[in-house]
Amino acid sequence: MKKKIYIDFDGCIYDTIKAICTLYNEDFQYYSDYHYVNAEDIKSWDFDELNCANRDYINIYFNQKRFFDKLDFFKNAKDVLLILNNILNIEINIVSMGYSPNLKAKEVFIKKSLPFCKFIGVNFKEYKDKSHINMSDGIAFIDDSTKNLETSNCSRKILYGQNFNWNKGWTGERIYDWRELEV
């Protein structure tokens, strides 16, 4: 049986915070209350640092083609995913949360950018985390959210990335760069 790994989309494979900041800086640069925001300035889940836009406005970005046009892989992510799939013969399942338009767009985007990966969408309207996804057959689950990791039934849970308010207190395994992943 082929080994499986489960990986989050936003904040793990793709730098969605950077894409959101880029769109925000383009859209609000001429507003009087505007100040330029780097991705590194974002520390809140709701993008509170983007003072000219409310959360509903920010959520619209996640459904737009131009958001996906701005997405960049995190350093080494694509190379490591290719190694996992092509050399180690591991099935890659991308598990991501969002609302229906965002999930559909992610599915299309993944088919183009990572066609060897499977996509599992989790609708925010129905679920508060990824706990209903059976990951017990996985060799690892990688996410940037402590909540998703804590509620998963995968035996090996790895937190990806920097410290944010949505992953404070994680004491388990953590990687900051995809090259650190050992399977």
N, C-alpha and C positions, 0 to 999 in steps of 0.2 A: 504494500500500500504506500502511496506517495505521501511524503511528509508535507504538512501544511503550516503556514504562518499567517497570522492575522495582523494587519497594520492599518492604522488610522490614516486618513487622507490629509485633513487640515492640521497644520502644525507638526506633521511628522514626515510626510513625503514632500509636500509642497508648502512653500512659505506663503500662506494665505494672509498673514498679518502684513507682510510687505506689499502684497497686491492691493489690499484694502487701503493702506496708507497712500499708495501711489494714486489710486482713484480719488481718494479724499483730497489730496494735495492738488490734483488737477481741477476738481470741481469747486473748491472753496478758496482758491488762492487770491481771489479779488474781494473777499468779504472782509469787513472791517475788524471782526473779532478773530480772524484766521491767524494761525501761526503754523509754520511748517512742522510736520510730524514725521519722524523716522520710525521704522518698524521697531527699533530698539526702545523707543519711548513708550510703547504699549505694554501695560502691565495688567490691564483689566479685561475680563471676558467680554464686557459690553462696549469696549472701545470708548470708554469715558474720556480718554485723552483727545478724541476728535471732537472738540468743543462746538464746532459749527453744525454738526449733524447728530440727530438722535439715533437710537438703536434701530428704529423702524427703517430709517433712511439707509443705514449701514447694511441692514439685512437685504435690502434690494440689490446691493452690489453683488451679493453671493449668487444672484440669479441672472446676471448679465454676461453676455459673451465677452465683453471687454475685461471682466474680472478674470476669466479663464485665459484670455490673451496675455494677461500680465503675470500669470503664475510661473514661478521658477521652482525647480527642484531644490531641496536643501542640498548642500554640498555632499557629494558622493552617493546620494540616495539612488539615483538611477543606475549607477554602476553596480552598487551592491545588490539591487533588485535583479539586475541582469545576471549577476553571478549566482544568486540564490536560485533563480529559475533555470538558467541555461547550463550551469556547471554542476550545481548541487541537486538539481531536479526537484526543487521544493515548489509546491503550489502556493501562490501568493494570493491572498484574499484581502482586498481593501474594504474595510468596514468603516462607513462614514455616516455621520448624522447630518440632517438638514431637513428642510421642507421640500415638498414635492418638486418644484421647479429646479431647485439646487441639486437634488439627488439625480434627476433626469440629466441635467447638464454635466454632472460629475461622471455619470455612466458613459455618456458620449465622449467626454474628454479623456477618460481612462482608456476607452477603446482605441483612441488615436495615439495617446502618448505612452501607454503601457499595455499594449494589446494582449500580452501574455498573462495579465492579472485578471482575476475575477472581482466583481464589484458586489458588495452587499450594502444596500442603502437602509438607513434607519430613520424613520420619519419622526421629527420632534413632536408632531401632533399626537402620536401614538405612544412614544416611549421617552423616558427621561434619561436613559443610558443604553448601553449595549448588552445588558445582562441576559436578554432573551435569545441572543445569538449563541448557539452551542459551539464553543471553541475548545471543548475538551479533547478534540483530536489534533489540536495545534501544538507545535513545538515551542511557540512563543506568541504573545500578543504584545504589540508595541503601540503605545498611545501617549499623548501628551497630557491626558487628563487622569488624575488620580482616581476620580470617581469611576470612570470606565474600567480602569484596571482593577480596582477593588471589587467591583461587582461581577467581573468576568469569571467564568469557570475554567479558563485556560490555566494550566499548571505553572507556566513560566510567564511572568508579567514584567515588561520592561518599559520604563518611562523614558520618553525621548525629549531632549531639548532642555532649554533654560528654565530657571525658576519663574513661575507665574503664580498668581493667586489661585488658579485652578489646579495646581499640582503641588501646593505647599505640603510639607510634612511627609512626603514620600520617602520611605527608608529602604525600599527594595532596590532592585537592579535598575541602573540608569545608564543611558548613553547620550553623549552630546554630539557625536559625529557617527555617521553610518558605518565608517570604517572600524568602529569599536565593536560592532555586532559580531558575536561568535555564535554559530549554530551547530 
